[in-house]
Amino acid sequence: MPPQKPQKSRTQILEELQDFMKRHPSERGEWYVGTAADASKELFDVHGFKPSDVGLYRHAGSDSDAASLAGLLIKRGAKGDADVKRGATNIFLFKMNAHTKPALGE
């Protein structure tokens, strides 16, 4: 079994998400952020994310940390859901497209 990586801090996760957004420039309102227990499943099954889309997720220390980080990005202009969901320790974000849910322009 490979060794466990140390948990990243909230600041490190926020910086990674913001850096990712900067590398894929667009209006803040074109990004969607949320939390999930299984971010990959949430992205693909719920939001209609495709492998060619722009998005990423990170594991936070707790469901409240993930929700708090999502809330910060929403306050800075992203769309999304920052509700605390039990066990949702992953934060994800993606650039909305016509095929995603929500879709760009909704």
Rosetta constraint file for C-alpha pairs under 8 A:
AtomPair CA 7 CA 59 HARMONIC 7.99 0.50
AtomPair CA 7 CA 60 HARMONIC 7.46 0.50
AtomPair CA 7 CA 61 HARMONIC 6.67 0.50
AtomPair CA 8 CA 12 HARMONIC 5.97 0.50
AtomPair CA 8 CA 13 HARMONIC 6.45 0.50
AtomPair CA 8 CA 60 HARMONIC 7.17 0.50
AtomPair CA 8 CA 61 HARMONIC 7.67 0.50
AtomPair CA 9 CA 13 HARMONIC 6.30 0.50
AtomPair CA 9 CA 60 HARMONIC 7.65 0.50
AtomPair CA 9 CA 61 HARMONIC 7.66 0.50
AtomPair CA 10 CA 14 HARMONIC 6.08 0.50
AtomPair CA 10 CA 60 HARMONIC 6.99 0.50
AtomPair CA 10 CA 61 HARMONIC 7.91 0.50
AtomPair CA 10 CA 65 HARMONIC 7.00 0.50
AtomPair CA 10 CA 69 HARMONIC 7.28 0.50
AtomPair CA 11 CA 15 HARMONIC 6.09 0.50
AtomPair CA 12 CA 16 HARMONIC 6.19 0.50
AtomPair CA 13 CA 17 HARMONIC 6.23 0.50
AtomPair CA 13 CA 58 HARMONIC 6.87 0.50
AtomPair CA 13 CA 60 HARMONIC 7.49 0.50
AtomPair CA 14 CA 18 HARMONIC 6.12 0.50
AtomPair CA 14 CA 69 HARMONIC 6.68 0.50
AtomPair CA 15 CA 19 HARMONIC 5.92 0.50
AtomPair CA 16 CA 20 HARMONIC 6.08 0.50
AtomPair CA 17 CA 21 HARMONIC 6.31 0.50
AtomPair CA 17 CA 56 HARMONIC 7.83 0.50
AtomPair CA 17 CA 93 HARMONIC 7.84 0.50
AtomPair CA 18 CA 22 HARMONIC 6.24 0.50
AtomPair CA 19 CA 23 HARMONIC 6.26 0.50
AtomPair CA 20 CA 24 HARMONIC 6.49 0.50
AtomPair CA 21 CA 25 HARMONIC 6.13 0.50
AtomPair CA 21 CA 26 HARMONIC 7.85 0.50
AtomPair CA 24 CA 54 HARMONIC 7.78 0.50
AtomPair CA 26 CA 30 HARMONIC 6.65 0.50
AtomPair CA 27 CA 31 HARMONIC 7.61 0.50
AtomPair CA 28 CA 76 HARMONIC 7.41 0.50
AtomPair CA 28 CA 77 HARMONIC 5.06 0.50
AtomPair CA 28 CA 78 HARMONIC 5.02 0.50
AtomPair CA 29 CA 77 HARMONIC 5.44 0.50
AtomPair CA 29 CA 78 HARMONIC 4.71 0.50
AtomPair CA 29 CA 79 HARMONIC 5.83 0.50
AtomPair CA 30 CA 78 HARMONIC 6.79 0.50
AtomPair CA 30 CA 79 HARMONIC 7.33 0.50
AtomPair CA 30 CA 95 HARMONIC 5.82 0.50
AtomPair CA 30 CA 96 HARMONIC 5.63 0.50
AtomPair CA 30 CA 104 HARMONIC 6.33 0.50
AtomPair CA 30 CA 105 HARMONIC 7.84 0.50
AtomPair CA 31 CA 78 HARMONIC 5.15 0.50
AtomPair CA 31 CA 79 HARMONIC 6.05 0.50
AtomPair CA 31 CA 93 HARMONIC 6.69 0.50
AtomPair CA 31 CA 94 HARMONIC 5.61 0.50
AtomPair CA 31 CA 95 HARMONIC 4.50 0.50
AtomPair CA 31 CA 96 HARMONIC 5.77 0.50
AtomPair CA 32 CA 78 HARMONIC 5.80 0.50
AtomPair CA 32 CA 79 HARMONIC 4.72 0.50
AtomPair CA 32 CA 80 HARMONIC 4.99 0.50
AtomPair CA 32 CA 93 HARMONIC 5.40 0.50
AtomPair CA 32 CA 94 HARMONIC 5.43 0.50
AtomPair CA 32 CA 95 HARMONIC 6.34 0.50
AtomPair CA 32 CA 96 HARMONIC 6.47 0.50
AtomPair CA 32 CA 102 HARMONIC 7.90 0.50
AtomPair CA 33 CA 70 HARMONIC 5.97 0.50
AtomPair CA 33 CA 73 HARMONIC 7.39 0.50
AtomPair CA 33 CA 74 HARMONIC 7.37 0.50
AtomPair CA 33 CA 78 HARMONIC 6.79 0.50
AtomPair CA 33 CA 79 HARMONIC 6.33 0.50
AtomPair CA 33 CA 80 HARMONIC 4.71 0.50
AtomPair CA 33 CA 81 HARMONIC 6.51 0.50
AtomPair CA 33 CA 82 HARMONIC 7.91 0.50
AtomPair CA 33 CA 91 HARMONIC 7.23 0.50
AtomPair CA 33 CA 92 HARMONIC 5.62 0.50
AtomPair CA 33 CA 93 HARMONIC 4.22 0.50
AtomPair CA 33 CA 94 HARMONIC 6.69 0.50
AtomPair CA 34 CA 67 HARMONIC 7.51 0.50
AtomPair CA 34 CA 70 HARMONIC 5.95 0.50
AtomPair CA 34 CA 80 HARMONIC 5.64 0.50
AtomPair CA 34 CA 81 HARMONIC 5.02 0.50
AtomPair CA 34 CA 82 HARMONIC 6.14 0.50
AtomPair CA 34 CA 91 HARMONIC 5.77 0.50
AtomPair CA 34 CA 92 HARMONIC 5.50 0.50
AtomPair CA 34 CA 93 HARMONIC 6.49 0.50
AtomPair CA 35 CA 39 HARMONIC 7.12 0.50
AtomPair CA 35 CA 63 HARMONIC 7.90 0.50
AtomPair CA 35 CA 66 HARMONIC 6.23 0.50
AtomPair CA 35 CA 67 HARMONIC 6.38 0.50
AtomPair CA 35 CA 70 HARMONIC 7.23 0.50
AtomPair CA 35 CA 81 HARMONIC 7.39 0.50
AtomPair CA 35 CA 82 HARMONIC 7.14 0.50
AtomPair CA 35 CA 85 HARMONIC 7.55 0.50
AtomPair CA 35 CA 88 HARMONIC 5.63 0.50
AtomPair CA 35 CA 89 HARMONIC 6.82 0.50
AtomPair CA 35 CA 90 HARMONIC 5.42 0.50
AtomPair CA 35 CA 91 HARMONIC 4.42 0.50
AtomPair CA 35 CA 92 HARMONIC 6.02 0.50
AtomPair CA 36 CA 42 HARMONIC 6.60 0.50
AtomPair CA 36 CA 85 HARMONIC 7.45 0.50
AtomPair CA 36 CA 87 HARMONIC 7.52 0.50
AtomPair CA 36 CA 88 HARMONIC 4.14 0.50
AtomPair CA 36 CA 89 HARMONIC 6.34 0.50
AtomPair CA 36 CA 90 HARMONIC 5.30 0.50
AtomPair CA 36 CA 91 HARMONIC 6.56 0.50
AtomPair CA 36 CA 92 HARMONIC 7.72 0.50
AtomPair CA 37 CA 87 HARMONIC 5.48 0.50
AtomPair CA 37 CA 88 HARMONIC 3.88 0.50
AtomPair CA 37 CA 89 HARMONIC 5.68 0.50
AtomPair CA 37 CA 90 HARMONIC 5.94 0.50
AtomPair CA 38 CA 42 HARMONIC 6.22 0.50
AtomPair CA 38 CA 88 HARMONIC 7.44 0.50
AtomPair CA 38 CA 90 HARMONIC 7.00 0.50
AtomPair CA 39 CA 43 HARMONIC 5.99 0.50
AtomPair CA 39 CA 57 HARMONIC 6.62 0.50
AtomPair CA 39 CA 90 HARMONIC 6.00 0.50
AtomPair CA 39 CA 91 HARMONIC 7.13 0.50
AtomPair CA 39 CA 92 HARMONIC 6.36 0.50
AtomPair CA 40 CA 44 HARMONIC 6.21 0.50
AtomPair CA 40 CA 57 HARMONIC 7.99 0.50
AtomPair CA 41 CA 45 HARMONIC 5.47 0.50
AtomPair CA 41 CA 46 HARMONIC 7.33 0.50
AtomPair CA 42 CA 46 HARMONIC 5.06 0.50
AtomPair CA 42 CA 47 HARMONIC 6.54 0.50
AtomPair CA 43 CA 47 HARMONIC 5.07 0.50
AtomPair CA 43 CA 48 HARMONIC 6.51 0.50
AtomPair CA 43 CA 49 HARMONIC 5.35 0.50
AtomPair CA 43 CA 92 HARMONIC 7.88 0.50
AtomPair CA 44 CA 48 HARMONIC 5.01 0.50
AtomPair CA 44 CA 49 HARMONIC 4.61 0.50
AtomPair CA 44 CA 50 HARMONIC 6.56 0.50
AtomPair CA 45 CA 49 HARMONIC 7.59 0.50
AtomPair CA 46 CA 101 HARMONIC 7.36 0.50
AtomPair CA 47 CA 100 HARMONIC 5.44 0.50
AtomPair CA 47 CA 101 HARMONIC 4.54 0.50
AtomPair CA 47 CA 102 HARMONIC 6.90 0.50
AtomPair CA 48 CA 99 HARMONIC 6.61 0.50
AtomPair CA 48 CA 100 HARMONIC 4.87 0.50
AtomPair CA 48 CA 101 HARMONIC 6.15 0.50
AtomPair CA 49 CA 53 HARMONIC 6.42 0.50
AtomPair CA 49 CA 99 HARMONIC 7.88 0.50
AtomPair CA 49 CA 100 HARMONIC 5.92 0.50
AtomPair CA 53 CA 94 HARMONIC 7.61 0.50
AtomPair CA 53 CA 95 HARMONIC 7.28 0.50
AtomPair CA 54 CA 94 HARMONIC 5.71 0.50
AtomPair CA 54 CA 95 HARMONIC 5.60 0.50
AtomPair CA 55 CA 92 HARMONIC 7.38 0.50
AtomPair CA 55 CA 93 HARMONIC 5.49 0.50
AtomPair CA 55 CA 94 HARMONIC 3.89 0.50
AtomPair CA 55 CA 95 HARMONIC 6.21 0.50
AtomPair CA 56 CA 92 HARMONIC 5.71 0.50
AtomPair CA 56 CA 93 HARMONIC 5.68 0.50
AtomPair CA 56 CA 94 HARMONIC 6.49 0.50
AtomPair CA 57 CA 90 HARMONIC 6.62 0.50
AtomPair CA 57 CA 91 HARMONIC 5.48 0.50
AtomPair CA 57 CA 92 HARMONIC 4.00 0.50
AtomPair CA 57 CA 93 HARMONIC 6.34 0.50
AtomPair CA 58 CA 90 HARMONIC 5.59 0.50
AtomPair CA 58 CA 91 HARMONIC 5.51 0.50
AtomPair CA 58 CA 92 HARMONIC 6.49 0.50
AtomPair CA 59 CA 66 HARMONIC 7.79 0.50
AtomPair CA 59 CA 89 HARMONIC 5.92 0.50
AtomPair CA 59 CA 90 HARMONIC 4.41 0.50
AtomPair CA 59 CA 91 HARMONIC 6.43 0.50
AtomPair CA 60 CA 65 HARMONIC 6.11 0.50
AtomPair CA 60 CA 66 HARMONIC 5.45 0.50
AtomPair CA 60 CA 89 HARMONIC 5.30 0.50
AtomPair CA 60 CA 90 HARMONIC 5.69 0.50
AtomPair CA 60 CA 91 HARMONIC 6.95 0.50
AtomPair CA 61 CA 65 HARMONIC 6.30 0.50
AtomPair CA 61 CA 66 HARMONIC 7.53 0.50
AtomPair CA 61 CA 89 HARMONIC 6.58 0.50
AtomPair CA 62 CA 66 HARMONIC 6.35 0.50
AtomPair CA 62 CA 87 HARMONIC 7.59 0.50
AtomPair CA 62 CA 88 HARMONIC 7.60 0.50
AtomPair CA 62 CA 89 HARMONIC 5.05 0.50
AtomPair CA 63 CA 67 HARMONIC 6.19 0.50
AtomPair CA 63 CA 84 HARMONIC 6.17 0.50
AtomPair CA 63 CA 85 HARMONIC 6.45 0.50
AtomPair CA 63 CA 86 HARMONIC 6.29 0.50
AtomPair CA 63 CA 87 HARMONIC 5.68 0.50
AtomPair CA 63 CA 88 HARMONIC 4.90 0.50
AtomPair CA 63 CA 89 HARMONIC 4.27 0.50
AtomPair CA 63 CA 90 HARMONIC 7.44 0.50
AtomPair CA 64 CA 68 HARMONIC 5.98 0.50
AtomPair CA 64 CA 84 HARMONIC 5.73 0.50
AtomPair CA 64 CA 85 HARMONIC 7.99 0.50
AtomPair CA 64 CA 89 HARMONIC 7.68 0.50
AtomPair CA 65 CA 69 HARMONIC 6.18 0.50
AtomPair CA 65 CA 89 HARMONIC 7.48 0.50
AtomPair CA 66 CA 70 HARMONIC 6.22 0.50
AtomPair CA 66 CA 84 HARMONIC 7.86 0.50
AtomPair CA 66 CA 88 HARMONIC 7.27 0.50
AtomPair CA 66 CA 89 HARMONIC 5.60 0.50
AtomPair CA 66 CA 90 HARMONIC 6.06 0.50
AtomPair CA 66 CA 91 HARMONIC 5.32 0.50
AtomPair CA 67 CA 71 HARMONIC 6.08 0.50
AtomPair CA 67 CA 82 HARMONIC 4.79 0.50
AtomPair CA 67 CA 83 HARMONIC 5.92 0.50
AtomPair CA 67 CA 84 HARMONIC 5.28 0.50
AtomPair CA 67 CA 85 HARMONIC 7.86 0.50
AtomPair CA 67 CA 91 HARMONIC 7.47 0.50
AtomPair CA 68 CA 72 HARMONIC 6.33 0.50
AtomPair CA 68 CA 82 HARMONIC 6.78 0.50
AtomPair CA 69 CA 73 HARMONIC 6.51 0.50
AtomPair CA 69 CA 82 HARMONIC 7.95 0.50
AtomPair CA 69 CA 91 HARMONIC 7.59 0.50
AtomPair CA 70 CA 74 HARMONIC 6.20 0.50
AtomPair CA 70 CA 80 HARMONIC 7.58 0.50
AtomPair CA 70 CA 81 HARMONIC 7.08 0.50
AtomPair CA 70 CA 82 HARMONIC 5.17 0.50
AtomPair CA 70 CA 91 HARMONIC 6.79 0.50
AtomPair CA 71 CA 75 HARMONIC 6.11 0.50
AtomPair CA 71 CA 81 HARMONIC 7.54 0.50
AtomPair CA 71 CA 82 HARMONIC 4.96 0.50
AtomPair CA 72 CA 76 HARMONIC 6.35 0.50
AtomPair CA 73 CA 77 HARMONIC 6.53 0.50
AtomPair CA 73 CA 78 HARMONIC 5.70 0.50
AtomPair CA 74 CA 78 HARMONIC 4.45 0.50
AtomPair CA 74 CA 79 HARMONIC 5.69 0.50
AtomPair CA 74 CA 80 HARMONIC 6.38 0.50
AtomPair CA 74 CA 81 HARMONIC 7.94 0.50
AtomPair CA 74 CA 82 HARMONIC 7.73 0.50
AtomPair CA 84 CA 88 HARMONIC 7.47 0.50
AtomPair CA 96 CA 100 HARMONIC 5.91 0.50
AtomPair CA 96 CA 101 HARMONIC 7.68 0.50
AtomPair CA 96 CA 102 HARMONIC 6.98 0.50
AtomPair CA 96 CA 103 HARMONIC 5.63 0.50
AtomPair CA 96 CA 104 HARMONIC 4.96 0.50
AtomPair CA 97 CA 103 HARMONIC 5.41 0.50
AtomPair CA 97 CA 104 HARMONIC 4.94 0.50
AtomPair CA 98 CA 103 HARMONIC 4.95 0.50
AtomPair CA 98 CA 104 HARMONIC 5.47 0.50
AtomPair CA 99 CA 103 HARMONIC 6.02 0.50
AtomPair CA 100 CA 104 HARMONIC 7.50 0.50
AtomPair CA 102 CA 106 HARMONIC 6.38 0.50
